[in-house]
Amino acid sequence: MGSGLLDRSIDRRRFLVGGAIGAGALALAACGGAGSLESSDSVADPSKVSLALSSWYTTGSLKSFRGLADRYHAAHPDVNVTVQVTPGTNFDEWFGIRLAGGQAPDIIRMQYQQAGRYIQNGGLVNIASHLPPGFGDAYLPTFWDSVAHKGGIYGIPHHTDTFATYYRTDFLQQAGATAPDNLNNAWRWEDFLSIARKIKNATGKYAVSIGYAGANTAYRWLPLLYMHGGQLVASDGKTPAIDSTQGVSALTWTQNLYKEGLIPPSNTIKGSTANTARQYFTDGSVGLMLNGDNQLTNLSTDMKDNQWGVTYMIRDSGRASDLGGNILAVTRDCRSVKAAVDFLQFVCNQDNTQTFVTDNNYIPTLKALSTKPLPYSYRPELMQRFVEQATTVPATMAKVETASTFGDINLMLADQLDLCFISQQSPAQTASAIAAALKKLLA
């Protein structure tokens, strides 16, 4: 869910204005423990290191990074880090142009789903030699595996986030429904569909919005496939698996949400921005929303606390949820890899990671933080549900999403899924088209 990154009212996966925010904000990308600063890298002035770090524009995160940057600079006055803001749309075009021109930021914050492409094409550098032995043992395997490739390490997983089910309390009352209070009782598809229909009938509006935010977020549909017993790619990593009974059925179920008018027609993958699903939820166009924990802070200012709540992600024959979140990686244009990695270790040590995730409503990827209740700053009881939900992200799905070819797969999925959602293509045709495209992309 990675991953995935406004007052979050602009949302990290959305658009950002490119520009420097200052040395403090620099920290914004973030990773691991603390290390030695001496560097054998070639820099113009070995006594001073200047690094540029680029991250999604999220006000809360930038505030946290700014404080971390100030503390690091106080301990290492010869290291200066400035922060740039990454555009939330057309990331691959933006980052690719900068890499081609030798002008990429030294450090980049990116979603788990984006990393594979740049590991494969050399855009990210192997930082394994700058990390202490066994460094990765501190991380949950699903996330550490996303940065490990052929013996190299190409970033540090900073945090994750995932999807759950938001509900408006007034709409749920009108539907005569009660939100599940534990993971084992999460709404199954048939329950969710029944409640959605009741909401639509009671309000005369729509019922559900889903947190799609443009073509690069097609992967957010995959949990529906995997919770239904389907797979995008077989376990060998090479054979398309969506052209199956489970795959066609999952596509049919989703298409029917649009056919019945339960989802606003503009809330397709490519038709949505980062704010689309939340806007429908806050303005009362829908009463249910499948979206990430990053929406908690937004809703804290958009609605009163008693107007909404969060229950667990819907389920079917199995459980699944979104692989969201970000890694922090060093680019091939970095002017001092050793200094950059040292800074990342500082930002991502256990104490700093705990403060960052609890202040900004993220989920930690460090093992030591994943097994204990954390003092989240806002509605911790709801945030704890996302923490529990994150345990349902299928490892097989995460493996596909972090593969080097997934960038192209993701864009292909956006095209094919949207055709299905708006009924220009049948579910069976869509499954066949995706399978055919996968054969070429995975060859």
GILINZI-V167353 format. One record per helix or strand of 3 or more residues. SS is the DSSP state (@ for helix, = for strand). FROM is the first residue (numbers start at 1). LEN is the number of residues. If there is no record, write none. Layout:
{{SS;FROM;LEN} {SS;FROM;LEN}}
This chain:
{{=;20;3} {@;25;4} {=;49;7} {@;59;17} {=;79;7} {@;91;10} {=;107;5} {@;112;9} {@;128;3} {@;135;4} {@;141;4} {=;156;5} {=;163;6} {@;169;6} {@;183;3} {@;189;15} {=;208;3} {@;215;13} {@;245;15} {@;276;7} {=;288;5} {@;295;8} {@;305;3} {=;308;4} {=;326;6} {@;337;11} {@;350;11} {@;367;4} {@;380;13} {@;395;7} {@;406;16} {@;427;16}}
